């Protein structure tokens, strides 16, 4: 497939899950590569006809960003390098993308066969950009930031709510003797416990089986990490259980609570709370060097995309007449 035939639809926020669900209900998930994360959904299709066919099955209230050809490849490269994430340069996203592609390419799909050469180039270029532009950026993962925010472990177990992609990324970074897990689907919490103990065999890892046990966990925890969205029904009881503990130490790192969330007011003033918004505010206070690195990485993604459009080998030399293609790249 030529790069000019690459099409990408990008849905930000909750619209992404809505769009992905719409395709699943229509039975169209095998007709395009659909990547979903906690922040977005990205649909990758080979050819305009395939993209337009998919769009007919999308919910009417969704308004994706559309990319085609070089712009589509540059977006995917920024996405894989963590440059489209709120946590700039995050490292977990590339693993999620590779796992998603592995699952999609295993399907008997014409689209996966058409996309395979482009995706192979994408993975190669992602590794090169990360190595050349982002290797000195410092630890850039949600797990590393949570560990930094928690600092010295408080007395008592650490309670982790959630078992999705975000919780899986965070759990191995939590330094605690005892990790207590809760998820509304206990089987997923048990699977996360298994993964954690494979990495840290010495760590005690318990799963709470019901909502009552979860509230008791808030009462007993030294620290809490929340990787689920705010919940108007459960949150008041969680806050009450936390506030009623003996002593008032410990921290809550709530990665499901954003400034614009309707539930943010309920959490105002809760002792020891750091929200997702506060985390991002902290990360915005970046050094000049970090901003320069990110800008260089974005430009490298654009340059890689242009080179891929000029030939199959992104590193091959080209004639002077091809230099005009780079004039459209913003510094």
N, C-alpha and C positions, 0 to 999 in steps of 0.2 A: 504494500500500500504506500502511495506517495503521501508525504507530509501534508500537502494541500488538502487531502481528503479527510484529515483528522478534525472531528467536531467535539466540542466539550460544552456541556451545560453545567453551570455551577449554581447551587442553591445554598444560600447562607442561613444559618440558624435553624429554627424549627421547621422552616419550609422544606429543608432537605429531607427530613424524615417523612414529611407529608408526601413529597414527590416520590420518594423511593417506595413508600407504601402503595401509592397509586399504581406504579408500574408492576409491583408484585401482584396486586389484585387483578390487573389486566393480563397477567401472564406474560409480561414483556421483559422480565428481568434478564432472560437469556439473550435478548436482542441487542443488548448494549452492556458495557462494563459499568456497573453502578458501585461507587465507593461511598460508604457512609461512615462518618465519624461523629463525635459528640458536638461538633461545631458546624458541620456542613454535609452536603451530599454532592457528588460529582458524577456526572454521566458522560461516558466516553463512547463515541460511535464512529464507525468508519463510513464516511460518505454523507452527503446532505440528505439523500432520500431516507437513510436509516434514522437520522436525527429527526426529520420532519414526521416520520411515522411514529416515533416515540413521543414526540410532543403532543400528538393527538390523544395520547392516553394519560397525559399529566393532568392533575387537578387544575381547574380553571383559575383558581386564586393564586397559583404559583407564578413567579416572575423571575426566571433564572437569568444569570449573565451568560451570554453566548460567546464562544471563542471558536475560531476556525483557522486551520492551517498553522502557520508559524506562531500566531498568538495563542492557539490552543496548546501547542507543545510547550511554549514558554510558561504558560499558566501551570500545566502539569508539572513542569520542572520546579517552579517555585513552590508548588504544593508539596512535592516530594522532599524538597530541601527544608521544609518547615517555615518558609518565608511568607506563606499565606496564613499561618497560625497566629493566634493572639500571643502565644509564647514564641517569639521570633527565633527561628533556628532550632526548634524542638526536634529531638531525635526519634521519638516514638513513631511519628507519622510514616516514616519510610517503611518501617516494619509492617505497619498496618496495610499500606498500599501493596507491598509484596505479597502479603497473605491474601488480600482480596483478589489480586491478579491470579494467584495460584488456584484459588477456588473457581474463578470465572473461566480460566483457560482449561480447566478440567471438564467443562461442560461441552456437549456436542454442538458447538456454536460456530457459524460461519464468521461472526464478528470477531471472535477470539483469534481465529486463523488470520484474518485480515489485519488485526491490530498487533500481532506478535512482534513483527520486526520493529515497529515504532516503540513498543514498550521495552524491548531489549535495549534500544538506544537510550530510552528514558532512564532506565536503571543505571546504565553505564555513566551517563552524564550526571546523574544525581550524585553518584559516588565521587566523581571528579570535582564537581563544584563544592561538595562538602569538604573534601580533602584539601582543596586549594584555597577556598575562601572562608570556610566556617570552622576549621579544626581548632583555631585559637579563640573561638568565641566563648569558651567556657562551657560548663555543664548547662545544657539547655533542654531540660525535660521537666515535666510536671512532678515526677518523683523527686528529682534533685531539689526542686524549689520547695516542695513540701517538707523534705528533710531539713532544709535550711530554716524554714519557718518554725518547725517544731523545736529545733535546737536540742538542748539536753532533754532526755526523756523524762517526763513527769512520773511520779510514783503511781503505780497501778497499770493495768493493761491499756493498750491503745485500741480504741474502737474504730473500725473502718466500715462505713456504710456504702454499699454498692458492690457490684461484681462485673460491671461492664468494662469497656475498653479503658476508660479513665482509671478505674479502680485497679485493673490489671497492671497498668503502667506505674501506679503509685505504690502499690502494696510492697514490692520487693525493696523499696527505698526506706521504708519505715523502720527505724532502728528501735526495737522494743523487745523485751524478753517474752511478752505475751501479746499476740495480735488476736483481737476478737472481731469476727466478721458477721455482718448482717446484710441480707438482700431479700427482697420480697419473694424471690424464687430461691429457696434454700439449696436446691441442687447446684445452682450457679455459684453460690457461696462456697459449697463444699469443693467444687472444682477449683476455685481460686485458692482455697486453703491448700489443696494438693500442690498447686503450682508454686505457692510460696514455700512450702516445706521441702519441695525438691531443691529449691535454691538455698534455703536456710534450714537444714535438718534439725538444728538445735533449738529452733524457735517454737514455742508453744503457740498453736493456732487453733482457736475454737470457733465454731459456727453457732450463732444464735438462731433458733428454729422458728420463732414467732415474734409478733409485735410486742407482746408483754416482756419477753426476754430482751428485746432491743431497748425498751425503756429502762429496764434494770441495768443494762449495759451503760447507758448514759449516766446513771447514778454512780457507777463504780469505776468509770474510766478515768485515767489520768489525762489522756488527750483523746480527741476525736477528729477523724478525717472523714468528711462527707463528700462522696462522689455520686450523689443522686440529686435531682432537682429539688428546689424548695417545695414543701408540701403543706398546704393550708390546714389540713386536718391533723397531721402528725406533729408538725413543728411546735405548736404551743406546748404539747406534752413533753417533747424533747427538751425544750428550753427550760420548762419547769423542773424536769428531772436533773438537768445539769446545774441549775441554780440552787437546787436544794441539797447538793452534795456537802459533805463535811469539808470545810476548807474551801477556798475559792481559787486555788491554783489550776494549772493545766491550760491547754489551748484547744480551740476548735479551728480547723482549717476547712472552710466550707467552699468546695469547688463547684457547687451547684447553685450558688447564690451570686447573682449579678446585681449591679446598681439599679438596673431597670426592672428587676423582678418585683412583682406585686407583693411578694412576701418579705422583701428586704426590710420593711419597717418593723416587722415582728421580731427581727433579729437585732435591731438597733439596741445598743447598750448591753448585749449579752457579754459577760466577762470572758476575756481570752479569745474573742472571735477575730479571725482573719478571713475575709470573703474573697471570692474570685476577683472581684473588682479591685480590692486592696492589693492583691498579688500583682495584677497587671499594672496598677499605679506604681508599685515598687519597681517593677521591671522597666517602666518608662524612664526612670531616672538612670538611664544607661550612660556609659562613658562615650566620649566622642569616638574612641577607637571602635567600640561595638557598632555604633551607627555607621561608621565608614565601612566596616566589614560587611554589614547587611546590605548596604548600597552596592558594594562591589559584587556581592553574591547575586543580587537581583540583575545587575548588568551582565554578569556571566551567564545567567539563565537565558537572557534575551539573545546574547551572542551565540550560545549553543543552538538555540532554536533556529536562528538565521543560517548557521553553518549546516545544520541538518537539512534545511530546505535546499541548499546548494548541491548536496551530494550525500551519499550514504555514509561517508566517513567524516565525522565532525572535525577531525584534526587535519584533514588533507589540505594542502595549499591550493589557493584559487587565484585566478587572474585579477589584474587591477580593476577590470570592469565589474567584478563582483563586489567591490568595496562600497558601491552605492547602496547595497542592501543594508549596510550598517548605519546609514545616515539617519534611519528612522528610530534607532535605539536611543532612548533617553539616558543621560548619565545618572 
